Amino acid sequence: IDIIRLNSELLVCWAVKKSMQIKTACFTGHRTLPEENLPEIAERLENALIALIEQEYCYFSAGGALGFDTLAAQTVLRLRERYPQIRLILMLPCRSQTRGWSQADIDIYEEIKRRADKVTYTSENYFRGCMQKRNRHLVDNSSICICYLTKPTGGTAYTVNYARRCSLQIFNIAQSQ
C-alpha cells in the first residue's frame, strides 16, 4: 500500500511539473543588443509575451544574464502589473554571476531578483559549464523558447539548438527585423 501511495504521489508531482512546463516560456539571448534596434526589440518582445499570456502562459523563466535576459525579465515585471497572474522565475547559474559587472548592472540585477517570484540557483559556485547547466534547466522546464539570436555560435546558439532538439517552439525576436 505504501508503494501504491508513493507511486500515485510521484505521478501527481510529475503531472504538476508537466502542466507547469506546458505554460512556461524561457528566454535566451545575446549579452549585447544593438542600441539602434532596442526599441523595436523591446516592442517585439512585449508583443510576443502578451500573445503568450493570452494563450494562458503564466511562467516566464530567465537566466539573469546581461542583455536580452535583463530586457526579458524587466518586460515580464512590467507586464505583471497588467497581468497579475504571470510569474517571473529566475534560474541563475551561480551566486557569483555578477562578478566583473558594473555597479549599475549589478543594481539592476539585484532589483530584478528582489521582484522575481522565484529565484533558483543551478549551482552554488561558478564552475566551467555552470552557464550551460543553467541553460539546459531553462529549456528542460519550458515549452517555448523566446530568443534574440543573430549568430550561429556561442551560448545563445547552443541553448536554441538544445531547445530545438527538445522539441520546444522557438520564437526568435531578431528574425523579422
N, C-alpha and C positions, 0 to 999 in steps of 0.2 A: 504494500500500500504506500509506503514512503517513496518507493521508486516511481510509482504512478504519479504521486503528488509532485515529486521533483520534476519528472518529465513534463507534466502539464504546466508547472511554473516556468520551466525553460521555454516551452512553446509560447506561453503568454509573453515572456520577455522578448523572444525572437519576433513575434508578431508586432509588438510595440515598436521595436527597433526598425523593422521593415516599414511600418506605417510612417514613422518619422522620416526615414530615408527617402520615401516617395515624395515627401513635401519639403525636402531640403535642397537648397542650391548652394554650391560652393563657388568661391572666387579664386582666380589666379591671374596674374598679370605682371607686366614689367615694372621694375622699380622706378624707372623714369618714364614719364609721359610727356609727349610733345606739348609745350606750353601753348602753342598756337592752336592746337586741337582740343585743349582741355574743356572748353565749354561744350563742344559737340560730344566729346567722350562722356562727360557728366550727364548730358541730356539723354543720350542713348542708353546709358546705364540706368538712369531713373525710369525711363520708359520700359525697359526690359523688366525691371523689378516690379513695377506696377502691373505689368501683364502677368507676371508670375503670381503676385498677390491675388489678382483677380481669378487665377486658377487654383486658389487656396494653398499656395506655398506659404509657409509661415516661418520656416527656419532658414537662416542665411548664415553661412559659415565662412569666416575669413581667417587668413593666416597671420595677420598682423604685420606684414612687410610694408616697406615704404612704397609709394607709388599707387598702383591700382588697388591693392588690398586696402590701403588707407582710404582712398576715394570711395570704394565699395562700402566699407564699414561706416563711414560718415554718411553716406547716402541712406543706408538702412536705418541708422539712428534718426536721421531727419524724417524719413518716411514713417517711422514708428509713431511719430506724433499724430499722423493722419490715419494710420493703420495700427492701432494698439495691439492687435493680435500677433504681429510679427516679432520675431526674436533674433537677436544678433548673438551668434556663438563664435567666440574667438578660439581658434585651435592654434596654439602657439608652439614653436619648436623647442624653446628652452627659456629659462628665466633671464638669461643674459642676451636676449635677442637684440637689444638696443645698443650693445657695446659698439662704440665708434660712431654712433649717430650724433647729430647736432642736438643741442638742448631744445630747440624749437620742435624738432621731430619727436624727441622723447616726450615732451609735454603733450603733443597731440596724441601719441600712442597711449600715454597714461590716462588721458581723458576718455579715449575710446574704451580702454579696459574698464575704467570706472563705470561707464554707461552700458557696457555689454551685459546681456542677460546671463551668459555663462562664459567662463574662461577656463580653458583646459590646456595643460602643457603635455606634449607628447614625450618630453624628456626633461629632467631637472636641469642637466648641464649640457652645454654645447658639445657636440662631437661631430666628426666628419660624417655626413649623412643625416643629421637630425632634421634638416630642412626637407629632404626627400621623404623622411618618415612622416613629417607633418603634412606634406602634400598628399601622400598616399592616404592618410587618415581623412583628410578633407574629402577626397574623391570616394573613398570606401563608404562614407556615410551620407552620400548625396545621390540625387537622380539627375541633376543638371549641373553643368559647369559653365559659369559665366566668366569669360576671359577677355583679356586685352592682349592679343598675341600678334606680333608683327615680324618675329624672327623664328626661323626653324630650329634654333638651338637654344640651350640654356634651361633654367629651371621651369619657366613657364611652358616651354615647348614639351619638356619631359612630362609635366603634370597634365597637359592637354592630351598628349599621346596616351598616357596612362588612363585618363578618363575615357578616351575612345575605346581602348582595349576592354574597359569595364562596362562598355555599352551605355555610358552617360550621354545625354543630349548635350551638345556643345553649342554655346552661343558666343561668338566672337564679336565683341563690340567694335574691334578695329576693322572688320571685313567690309563694312559698307561706308567707309569714309572716303 
